[in-house]
Amino acid sequence: MTILGRLTKSPRITAVSAPPPVPSLDDPAELRRQHAVDSLGIAGTEAEDRYNRIVEMARSLYHTELASFSVVDRNREWIKASTGTSLAEVDRSYSFCSVMIQQPGSMVVPDTAVDPRFSANPGVVGSMGIRFYAGVPILSRDGEKIGALCVSSTKPRAGIDLAILEQLALLIQAELRLTPSYSAA
């Protein structure tokens, strides 16, 4: 075996670090975002077919095992619609979507096992075995990131075109505007 062969067959060594901290409500931007979530009035409500259909389209179009529409609340990611998992919520400190809403734009993680933000995440190292994540923000009427539409898989992926996922997110935003408690706020 050549030296190159031995190097390429050796295990990967990755730096393990914690995901970005959950912002405090003392942060004015987080307080505005949380107010938008509270105004929405759907956190903790039952699943709805209108969201389930959009999530299933995302899973099918991207050929992933998992897809969800989540609302990122104070200390949790609350899953309003999902396919491929029965989780109803995730502690925000372990939430992929919480990390996504803290940065500009969408987020694609080709291999979660080698990304220091997620390599020690229970969703990656545990039974779910998530290795790929792509999420796009769901925005309030005022442009606050209240959650995400995401797809994930147990296999890493080199990258994807987010155009369809972004269009599906716009459908969710349109549906949210039809929610009585949200449209009255």
Residue frames as a rotation matrix with the C-alpha (Angstrom) as fourth column:
MET 1
0.586 0.810 0.000 0.00
0.810 -0.586 0.000 0.00
0.000 0.000 -1.000 0.00
THR 2
-0.210 -0.644 0.735 1.29
0.584 -0.686 -0.434 3.46
0.784 0.339 0.520 -0.82
ILE 3
-0.865 -0.120 -0.486 1.55
0.472 -0.522 -0.710 6.28
-0.169 -0.844 0.509 1.66
LEU 4
-0.777 0.629 -0.032 -1.27
-0.587 -0.705 0.397 8.04
0.227 0.327 0.917 -0.17
GLY 5
-0.163 0.727 -0.667 -3.43
-0.045 0.669 0.742 4.91
0.986 0.151 -0.076 0.18
ARG 6
-0.416 -0.036 -0.908 -2.78
0.847 0.347 -0.402 4.79
0.330 -0.937 -0.115 3.93
LEU 7
-0.973 0.035 -0.230 -3.64
0.066 -0.907 -0.416 8.46
-0.223 -0.420 0.880 4.29
THR 8
-0.587 0.797 -0.142 -6.91
-0.651 -0.360 0.669 8.25
0.482 0.485 0.730 2.39
LYS 9
-0.023 0.592 -0.806 -8.05
0.180 0.795 0.579 5.21
0.983 -0.131 -0.125 4.39
SER 10
-0.848 -0.300 -0.437 -7.32
0.471 -0.048 -0.881 6.76
0.243 -0.953 0.182 7.77
PRO 11
0.096 0.948 -0.305 -10.29
0.995 -0.097 0.011 8.00
-0.019 -0.304 -0.952 9.80
ARG 12
0.043 0.012 0.999 -11.25
0.325 -0.946 -0.003 11.63
0.945 0.325 -0.044 9.51
ILE 13
-0.454 -0.164 -0.876 -10.38
0.884 -0.209 -0.419 13.80
-0.115 -0.964 0.240 12.45
THR 14
0.019 0.548 0.837 -12.83
0.497 -0.731 0.467 16.60
0.867 0.407 -0.286 12.95
ALA 15
-0.949 -0.240 0.205 -12.92
-0.019 -0.603 -0.797 19.47
0.315 -0.761 0.568 15.36
VAL 16
-0.119 0.928 -0.352 -15.88
0.830 0.288 0.478 19.21
0.545 -0.235 -0.805 17.68
SER 17
-0.994 -0.099 0.042 -17.42
0.059 -0.833 -0.550 22.37
0.089 -0.544 0.834 19.01
ALA 18
-0.400 0.897 -0.187 -20.78
0.581 0.090 -0.809 23.50
-0.709 -0.433 -0.557 20.23
PRO 19
-0.026 0.479 0.878 -23.37
0.922 -0.328 0.206 25.11
0.386 0.814 -0.433 17.97
PRO 20
-0.660 -0.162 0.734 -23.82
0.018 -0.980 -0.199 28.87
0.751 -0.118 0.650 18.29
PRO 21
-0.894 0.327 -0.305 -25.49
0.354 0.100 -0.930 29.76
-0.273 -0.940 -0.205 21.58
VAL 22
-0.017 0.962 0.272 -29.22
0.952 -0.068 0.298 30.41
0.305 0.264 -0.915 21.67
PRO 23
-0.621 -0.237 0.747 -29.70
0.167 -0.971 -0.169 34.20
0.766 0.020 0.643 21.67
SER 24
-0.712 0.329 -0.621 -31.09
0.641 -0.058 -0.765 35.78
-0.287 -0.943 -0.170 24.81
LEU 25
0.283 0.881 0.378 -34.33
0.922 -0.358 0.144 37.73
0.263 0.308 -0.914 24.82
ASP 26
0.332 -0.290 -0.898 -32.16
0.416 -0.809 0.415 40.60
-0.847 -0.511 -0.148 26.10
ASP 27
-0.803 -0.569 0.178 -30.97
0.361 -0.227 0.905 40.88
-0.475 0.790 0.387 22.49
PRO 28
-0.288 0.748 -0.598 -33.38
-0.480 -0.653 -0.585 43.32
-0.829 0.119 0.547 20.74
ALA 29
-0.476 0.086 -0.875 -33.23
-0.850 0.210 0.483 41.36
0.225 0.974 -0.027 17.46
GLU 30
-0.897 0.144 -0.419 -34.15
0.192 0.979 -0.075 38.10
0.399 -0.147 -0.905 19.23
LEU 31
-0.663 0.692 -0.285 -36.92
0.194 -0.209 -0.958 39.86
-0.723 -0.691 0.004 21.15
ARG 32
-0.265 0.548 -0.794 -38.41
-0.857 -0.510 -0.066 41.13
-0.441 0.663 0.605 17.84
ARG 33
-0.650 -0.034 -0.760 -38.11
-0.526 0.741 0.417 37.66
0.549 0.671 -0.499 16.34
GLN 34
-0.915 0.304 -0.266 -39.78
0.403 0.709 -0.578 36.05
0.013 -0.636 -0.771 19.37
HIS 35
-0.484 0.774 -0.408 -42.59
-0.289 -0.582 -0.760 38.63
-0.826 -0.250 0.506 19.27
ALA 36
-0.323 0.327 -0.888 -43.22
-0.942 -0.016 0.336 37.61
0.095 0.945 0.313 15.64
VAL 37
-0.823 0.013 -0.568 -43.37
-0.005 1.000 0.030 33.94
0.568 0.028 -0.822 16.71
ASP 38
-0.809 0.535 -0.241 -45.78
0.338 0.088 -0.937 34.78
-0.481 -0.840 -0.252 19.55
SER 39
-0.402 0.662 -0.633 -47.96
-0.677 -0.680 -0.282 36.85
-0.617 0.315 0.721 17.18
LEU 40
-0.710 0.065 -0.701 -48.20
-0.560 0.552 0.618 33.85
0.427 0.831 -0.356 14.90
GLY 41
-0.122 0.713 0.690 -50.12
-0.955 0.104 -0.276 31.91
-0.269 -0.693 0.669 17.56
ILE 42
0.610 0.398 -0.685 -49.48
-0.626 0.773 -0.108 28.43
0.486 0.494 0.721 16.15
ALA 43
-0.529 -0.845 -0.076 -46.68
-0.594 0.433 -0.678 27.12
0.606 -0.314 -0.731 18.39
GLY 44
-0.891 0.106 0.441 -47.95
-0.294 0.606 -0.739 23.94
-0.345 -0.789 -0.509 20.02
THR 45
0.092 0.977 -0.190 -51.03
-0.852 -0.022 -0.524 23.58
-0.516 0.210 0.830 17.79
GLU 46
0.354 0.159 0.922 -52.01
0.104 0.973 -0.207 20.40
-0.929 0.170 0.328 15.96
ALA 47
-0.768 -0.585 0.260 -50.59
0.246 0.106 0.964 19.42
-0.591 0.804 0.062 12.58
GLU 48
0.252 0.830 -0.497 -52.46
-0.341 -0.404 -0.849 20.74
-0.905 0.384 0.181 9.55
ASP 49
0.434 -0.002 0.901 -52.82
0.658 0.684 -0.315 19.16
-0.616 0.729 0.298 6.12
ARG 50
0.996 -0.011 0.094 -51.98
0.058 -0.710 -0.702 22.42
0.074 0.704 -0.706 4.36
TYR 51
0.393 -0.912 0.116 -48.47
-0.899 -0.355 0.255 22.36
-0.191 -0.205 -0.960 5.83
ASN 52
0.131 -0.312 0.941 -48.08
-0.167 0.929 0.331 18.58
-0.977 -0.201 0.070 5.68
ARG 53
0.824 0.232 0.517 -48.66
0.439 0.315 -0.841 18.63
-0.358 0.920 0.158 1.91
ILE 54
0.834 -0.551 -0.006 -45.92
-0.467 -0.701 -0.539 21.23
0.293 0.453 -0.842 1.36
VAL 55
0.148 -0.792 0.592 -43.47
-0.850 0.203 0.486 19.35
-0.505 -0.575 -0.644 3.58
GLU 56
0.341 0.034 0.939 -44.17
0.184 0.978 -0.102 16.10
-0.922 0.208 0.327 1.74
MET 57
0.988 -0.022 0.156 -43.54
0.147 -0.215 -0.965 17.85
0.055 0.976 -0.209 -1.59
ALA 58
0.505 -0.855 0.122 -40.16
-0.858 -0.512 -0.032 19.03
0.090 -0.088 -0.992 -0.30
ARG 59
0.053 -0.471 0.880 -39.21
-0.508 0.746 0.430 15.53
-0.860 -0.470 -0.200 0.86
SER 60
0.582 0.283 0.762 -40.28
0.404 0.712 -0.574 14.00
-0.705 0.642 0.300 -2.43
LEU 61
0.986 -0.163 0.039 -38.66
-0.053 -0.525 -0.849 16.60
0.159 0.835 -0.526 -4.69
TYR 62
0.308 -0.927 0.214 -35.33
-0.926 -0.344 -0.156 16.44
0.218 -0.150 -0.964 -2.84
HIS 63
0.482 -0.056 -0.874 -35.43
-0.128 0.983 -0.134 12.66
0.867 0.176 0.466 -2.34
THR 64
-0.606 -0.638 0.476 -34.70
-0.552 -0.094 -0.828 12.86
0.573 -0.765 -0.295 1.39
GLU 65
-0.551 0.377 -0.744 -35.89
0.586 0.810 -0.024 10.75
0.594 -0.450 -0.667 4.29
LEU 66
-0.166 0.419 -0.893 -36.92
0.900 -0.306 -0.311 13.75
-0.403 -0.855 -0.327 6.39
ALA 67
-0.593 0.032 0.805 -38.57
0.365 -0.880 0.304 17.12
0.718 0.474 0.510 5.83
SER 68
-0.094 0.602 -0.793 -40.22
0.989 -0.035 -0.145 19.56
-0.115 -0.797 -0.592 8.21
PHE 69
0.003 0.164 0.986 -41.68
0.133 -0.978 0.162 22.99
0.991 0.131 -0.024 8.79
SER 70
-0.067 -0.150 -0.986 -40.54
0.972 0.215 -0.099 24.19
0.227 -0.965 0.131 12.20
VAL 71
0.673 0.209 0.709 -41.17
-0.004 -0.958 0.286 27.25
0.739 -0.196 -0.644 14.31
VAL 72
-0.334 -0.849 -0.410 -38.18
0.610 0.137 -0.781 28.27
0.719 -0.511 0.472 16.44
ASP 73
0.738 0.656 0.162 -39.58
0.205 -0.446 0.871 29.30
0.643 -0.610 -0.463 19.80
ARG 74
0.719 -0.432 0.545 -37.78
-0.679 -0.605 0.415 30.56
0.150 -0.669 -0.728 22.92
ASN 75
-0.118 -0.767 0.631 -36.12
-0.855 0.402 0.328 27.30
-0.505 -0.501 -0.703 23.96
ARG 76
-0.155 0.120 0.981 -37.32
0.194 0.977 -0.088 24.83
-0.969 0.176 -0.175 21.38
GLU 77
-0.832 0.103 -0.545 -37.77
-0.554 -0.139 0.821 24.10
0.009 0.985 0.172 17.73
TRP 78
-0.234 0.842 0.487 -41.43
-0.249 0.432 -0.867 23.19
-0.940 -0.324 0.109 17.50
ILE 79
-0.977 -0.193 0.088 -42.27
0.007 0.384 0.923 21.01
-0.212 0.903 -0.374 14.50
LYS 80
-0.279 0.920 -0.274 -45.56
-0.704 -0.390 -0.593 22.08
-0.653 0.028 0.757 12.90
ALA 81
0.844 0.496 -0.202 -45.39
-0.495 0.578 -0.649 19.60
-0.205 0.648 0.734 10.01
SER 82
-0.242 -0.968 0.063 -43.02
-0.852 0.243 0.463 16.76
-0.464 0.058 -0.884 9.23
THR 83
0.874 0.342 -0.347 -42.50
-0.460 0.811 -0.361 13.61
0.158 0.475 0.866 7.28
GLY 84
0.280 -0.786 -0.551 -40.02
-0.008 0.572 -0.820 10.88
0.960 0.234 0.154 8.16
THR 85
-0.841 -0.510 -0.183 -40.00
0.178 0.059 -0.982 11.59
0.511 -0.858 0.041 11.90
SER 86
0.212 0.932 -0.292 -42.47
0.678 0.075 0.732 11.63
0.704 -0.353 -0.616 14.76
LEU 87
-0.642 -0.510 -0.572 -40.60
0.766 -0.462 -0.447 14.30
-0.036 -0.725 0.687 16.74
ALA 88
0.522 0.843 0.131 -42.82
0.829 -0.537 0.155 17.12
0.201 0.028 -0.979 17.93
GLU 89
0.935 -0.275 0.224 -40.05
-0.301 -0.949 0.095 19.37
0.186 -0.156 -0.970 19.19
VAL 90
0.315 -0.919 -0.236 -36.30
0.751 0.394 -0.530 19.63
0.580 -0.010 0.814 19.65
ASP 91
0.500 -0.274 -0.822 -34.41
0.619 -0.550 0.560 21.50
-0.606 -0.789 -0.105 22.35
ARG 92
0.998 -0.020 -0.062 -33.23
-0.057 -0.739 -0.671 24.70
-0.032 0.673 -0.739 20.69
SER 93
0.332 -0.942 0.043 -29.62
-0.714 -0.221 0.664 24.09
-0.616 -0.252 -0.746 21.72
TYR 94
-0.418 -0.440 0.795 -29.63
0.134 0.835 0.533 21.03
-0.899 0.329 -0.290 19.38
SER 95
0.544 0.823 0.164 -31.73
0.331 -0.031 -0.943 22.58
-0.771 0.567 -0.290 16.62
PHE 96
-0.432 -0.608 0.667 -30.31
0.850 -0.027 0.526 22.81
-0.301 0.794 0.528 13.09
CYS 97
0.207 0.628 0.751 -33.04
0.816 -0.533 0.221 25.33
0.539 0.567 -0.623 12.27
SER 98
0.860 0.039 -0.508 -32.06
0.394 -0.684 0.614 27.55
-0.324 -0.729 -0.604 15.21
VAL 99
-0.176 -0.978 -0.108 -28.55
0.474 -0.181 0.862 27.77
-0.862 0.100 0.496 13.78
MET 100
-0.391 0.060 0.918 -29.96
0.917 -0.062 0.395 28.50
0.080 0.996 -0.030 10.31
ILE 101
0.608 0.728 0.317 -32.14
0.703 -0.679 0.211 31.42
0.369 0.094 -0.925 11.45
GLN 102
0.653 -0.427 -0.626 -29.15
0.337 -0.577 0.744 33.07
-0.679 -0.697 -0.233 13.14
GLN 103
-0.532 -0.846 0.036 -27.34
0.379 -0.200 0.903 33.58
-0.757 0.494 0.428 9.85
PRO 104
-0.235 0.452 -0.861 -28.24
-0.728 -0.668 -0.152 35.44
-0.644 0.591 0.486 6.68
GLY 105
-0.168 0.212 -0.963 -30.17
-0.940 0.258 0.221 33.47
0.296 0.942 0.156 4.07
SER 106
0.838 0.480 -0.259 -30.53
-0.449 0.877 0.172 29.73
0.309 -0.028 0.950 3.75
MET 107
-0.008 -0.858 0.513 -28.18
-0.927 0.198 0.317 27.03
-0.374 -0.473 -0.798 5.02
VAL 108
0.802 0.115 -0.586 -26.86
-0.367 0.869 -0.331 23.85
0.472 0.480 0.739 3.43
VAL 109
0.117 -0.753 0.648 -24.71
-0.869 0.239 0.434 21.44
-0.481 -0.614 -0.626 5.42
PRO 110
0.191 -0.054 -0.980 -23.36
-0.821 0.539 -0.190 18.82
0.539 0.841 0.058 2.97
ASP 111
0.049 -0.215 -0.975 -21.99
0.312 0.931 -0.190 16.55
0.949 -0.295 0.113 5.75
THR 112
0.709 0.359 0.607 -23.04
-0.397 -0.508 0.764 17.23
0.583 -0.783 -0.218 9.32
ALA 113
0.884 -0.371 -0.285 -20.48
0.468 0.699 0.540 14.76
-0.001 -0.611 0.791 10.68
VAL 114
-0.110 -0.987 0.116 -17.60
0.984 -0.124 -0.128 17.00
0.141 0.100 0.985 9.62
ASP 115
0.051 0.197 0.979 -19.22
0.118 -0.975 0.190 20.37
0.992 0.106 -0.073 10.38
PRO 116
-0.804 -0.507 -0.310 -18.04
0.328 0.056 -0.943 21.50
0.495 -0.860 0.121 13.84
ARG 117
-0.605 0.659 0.447 -21.43
-0.768 -0.631 -0.110 23.08
0.210 -0.410 0.888 14.59
PHE 118
0.398 0.915 -0.062 -23.19
-0.901 0.403 0.163 19.72
0.174 -0.009 0.985 14.29
SER 119
-0.192 -0.539 -0.820 -20.67
-0.487 0.778 -0.398 16.86
0.852 0.323 -0.412 14.52
ALA 120
-0.979 -0.158 -0.133 -21.54
0.036 0.503 -0.864 16.15
0.203 -0.850 -0.486 18.19
ASN 121
-0.428 0.894 0.135 -25.29
-0.899 -0.436 0.034 16.87
0.089 -0.107 0.990 17.77
PRO 122
-0.482 0.305 0.821 -27.55
-0.295 0.826 -0.480 14.03
-0.825 -0.474 -0.308 19.03
GLY 123
0.631 0.755 -0.178 -29.40
-0.382 0.103 -0.919 14.15
-0.675 0.648 0.353 15.70
VAL 124
0.383 -0.610 -0.693 -26.13
-0.854 0.051 -0.517 13.35
0.351 0.791 -0.501 13.94
VAL 125
-0.649 -0.760 -0.040 -24.47
-0.663 0.591 -0.460 10.87
0.373 -0.271 -0.887 16.32
GLY 126
-0.457 0.564 0.688 -27.73
-0.549 0.430 -0.717 9.35
-0.700 -0.706 0.113 17.61
SER 127
-0.337 0.380 0.861 -30.26
0.405 0.884 -0.231 7.02
-0.850 0.271 -0.452 16.05
MET 128
0.718 0.625 -0.308 -31.51
0.010 -0.451 -0.892 9.58
-0.696 0.638 -0.330 13.49
GLY 129
-0.038 -0.870 0.491 -28.05
0.669 0.343 0.659 9.75
-0.742 0.353 0.570 11.91
ILE 130
0.916 0.395 -0.064 -28.63
0.235 -0.662 -0.712 13.01
-0.324 0.637 -0.699 10.03
ARG 131
-0.055 -0.983 0.172 -25.73
0.764 0.070 0.642 13.62
-0.643 0.167 0.747 7.65
PHE 132
-0.772 -0.116 0.624 -27.21
0.548 -0.618 0.563 16.25
0.321 0.778 0.541 5.31
TYR 133
-0.018 0.771 -0.637 -29.33
0.767 -0.398 -0.504 19.32
-0.642 -0.497 -0.584 6.07
ALA 134
-0.829 -0.106 0.549 -30.76
0.431 -0.746 0.507 22.10
0.356 0.657 0.664 3.93
GLY 135
-0.062 0.820 -0.569 -33.04
0.927 -0.164 -0.338 24.74
-0.371 -0.549 -0.749 5.35
VAL 136
-0.597 -0.004 0.802 -34.61
0.426 -0.849 0.313 27.97
0.679 0.529 0.509 4.18
PRO 137
-0.956 0.182 -0.229 -36.13
0.132 -0.431 -0.893 30.57
-0.262 -0.884 0.388 6.50
ILE 138
-0.049 0.979 0.199 -39.83
0.894 -0.046 0.446 31.11
0.445 0.199 -0.873 7.00
LEU 139
-0.914 -0.369 0.170 -40.40
0.298 -0.894 -0.336 34.83
0.276 -0.256 0.926 7.45
SER 140
-0.219 0.827 -0.518 -43.07
0.719 -0.222 -0.658 36.78
-0.660 -0.517 -0.546 9.30
ARG 141
0.678 0.536 0.503 -44.92
0.734 -0.527 -0.428 39.60
0.035 0.660 -0.751 7.57
ASP 142
0.934 -0.331 -0.138 -42.28
-0.281 -0.915 0.289 41.94
-0.221 -0.231 -0.947 8.97
GLY 143
0.545 -0.741 -0.392 -39.38
-0.448 0.138 -0.884 39.84
0.709 0.657 -0.257 7.69
GLU 144
0.013 -0.513 0.858 -38.42
-0.979 0.167 0.114 38.17
-0.202 -0.842 -0.501 10.98
LYS 145
-0.440 -0.231 -0.868 -37.16
-0.469 0.883 0.002 34.58
0.766 0.408 -0.497 10.73
ILE 146
0.149 0.621 0.769 -39.75
-0.989 0.094 0.116 32.62
0.000 -0.778 0.628 12.67
GLY 147
0.425 0.002 0.905 -38.74
-0.246 0.963 0.114 29.16
-0.871 -0.271 0.410 11.53
ALA 148
-0.521 -0.700 -0.489 -37.63
-0.737 0.079 0.671 27.01
-0.431 0.710 -0.557 8.65
LEU 149
0.867 0.494 -0.071 -38.60
-0.455 0.723 -0.519 24.59
-0.205 0.482 0.852 5.95
CYS 150
-0.130 -0.991 0.012 -35.90
-0.939 0.127 0.321 21.96
-0.319 0.030 -0.947 5.80
VAL 151
0.862 0.195 -0.469 -34.96
-0.350 0.897 -0.270 18.63
0.368 0.397 0.841 4.29
SER 152
0.019 -0.888 0.459 -32.41
-0.969 0.097 0.228 16.22
-0.247 -0.449 -0.859 5.71
SER 153
0.698 0.108 -0.708 -30.95
-0.449 0.836 -0.315 12.85
0.558 0.537 0.633 4.91
THR 154
0.830 -0.408 0.380 -28.88
-0.123 0.530 0.839 10.07
-0.544 -0.743 0.389 6.43
LYS 155
0.316 -0.739 0.595 -26.44
0.925 0.379 -0.020 10.37
-0.211 0.557 0.803 3.54
PRO 156
-0.197 -0.449 -0.871 -24.13
0.193 -0.889 0.415 13.34
-0.961 -0.086 0.262 2.89
ARG 157
0.616 0.376 0.692 -24.72
0.758 -0.047 -0.650 15.34
-0.212 0.926 -0.314 -0.30
ALA 158
-0.424 -0.865 0.270 -22.39
0.906 -0.401 0.137 17.57
-0.010 0.302 0.953 -2.26
GLY 159
-0.857 0.186 -0.481 -24.97
-0.088 -0.972 -0.219 20.34
-0.508 -0.145 0.849 -2.62
ILE 160
-0.254 0.845 0.471 -28.40
0.922 0.359 -0.146 21.13
-0.292 0.397 -0.870 -3.91
ASP 161
-0.766 0.196 0.612 -30.29
0.189 -0.841 0.507 23.83
0.614 0.504 0.607 -5.73
LEU 162
-0.797 0.416 -0.437 -32.46
0.464 -0.041 -0.885 25.58
-0.386 -0.908 -0.160 -3.13
ALA 163
-0.907 0.417 -0.053 -34.78
-0.371 -0.737 0.565 27.30
0.196 0.532 0.824 -5.62
ILE 164
-0.231 0.869 -0.437 -37.65
0.063 0.461 0.885 24.83
0.971 0.177 -0.161 -5.18
LEU 165
-0.256 0.087 -0.963 -37.29
0.932 0.285 -0.222 24.74
0.255 -0.955 -0.154 -1.39
GLU 166
-0.930 -0.107 -0.351 -37.40
0.206 -0.944 -0.258 28.55
-0.303 -0.313 0.900 -1.34
GLN 167
-0.665 0.744 -0.061 -40.60
-0.441 -0.325 0.837 28.52
0.603 0.583 0.544 -3.43
LEU 168
-0.067 0.624 -0.779 -42.17
0.509 0.693 0.511 25.97
0.858 -0.362 -0.364 -1.07
ALA 169
-0.622 -0.209 -0.755 -41.22
0.773 -0.319 -0.549 28.21
-0.126 -0.925 0.359 1.87
LEU 170
-0.951 0.309 -0.018 -43.10
-0.304 -0.922 0.238 31.05
0.057 0.232 0.971 0.20
LEU 171
-0.251 0.888 -0.385 -46.18
-0.061 0.382 0.922 28.78
0.966 0.255 -0.042 0.04
ILE 172
-0.184 0.137 -0.973 -45.90
0.918 0.378 -0.120 28.20
0.351 -0.916 -0.195 3.79
GLN 173
-0.905 -0.182 -0.384 -45.60
0.321 -0.885 -0.336 31.95
-0.278 -0.427 0.860 4.36
ALA 174
-0.706 0.709 0.012 -48.75
-0.435 -0.446 0.782 32.49
0.559 0.547 0.623 2.28
GLU 175
-0.029 0.689 -0.724 -50.60
0.408 0.670 0.621 29.86
0.913 -0.277 -0.301 4.34
LEU 176
-0.542 -0.235 -0.807 -49.44
0.840 -0.134 -0.526 31.50
0.016 -0.963 0.270 7.58
ARG 177
-0.985 0.169 0.025 -51.03
-0.167 -0.984 0.062 34.76
0.035 0.056 0.998 6.46
LEU 178
-0.260 0.937 -0.232 -54.36
-0.301 0.150 0.942 32.89
0.917 0.315 0.243 6.34
THR 179
-0.442 0.042 -0.896 -54.04
0.753 0.560 -0.346 31.90
0.487 -0.827 -0.279 10.01
PRO 180
0.509 0.797 0.325 -56.68
0.518 -0.585 0.624 33.94
0.688 -0.149 -0.710 11.93
SER 181
0.752 -0.228 -0.618 -54.50
0.542 -0.319 0.777 34.77
-0.375 -0.920 -0.116 14.95
TYR 182
-0.310 -0.947 0.086 -51.65
0.793 -0.208 0.572 35.83
-0.524 0.246 0.816 12.68
SER 183
-0.404 0.181 0.896 -53.65
0.733 -0.521 0.436 37.97
0.546 0.834 0.078 10.31
ALA 184
0.708 0.705 0.044 -55.29
0.505 -0.550 0.665 39.80
0.493 -0.448 -0.745 13.24
ALA 185
0.346 -0.642 -0.684 -51.94
0.825 -0.139 0.547 40.67
-0.446 -0.754 0.482 14.85
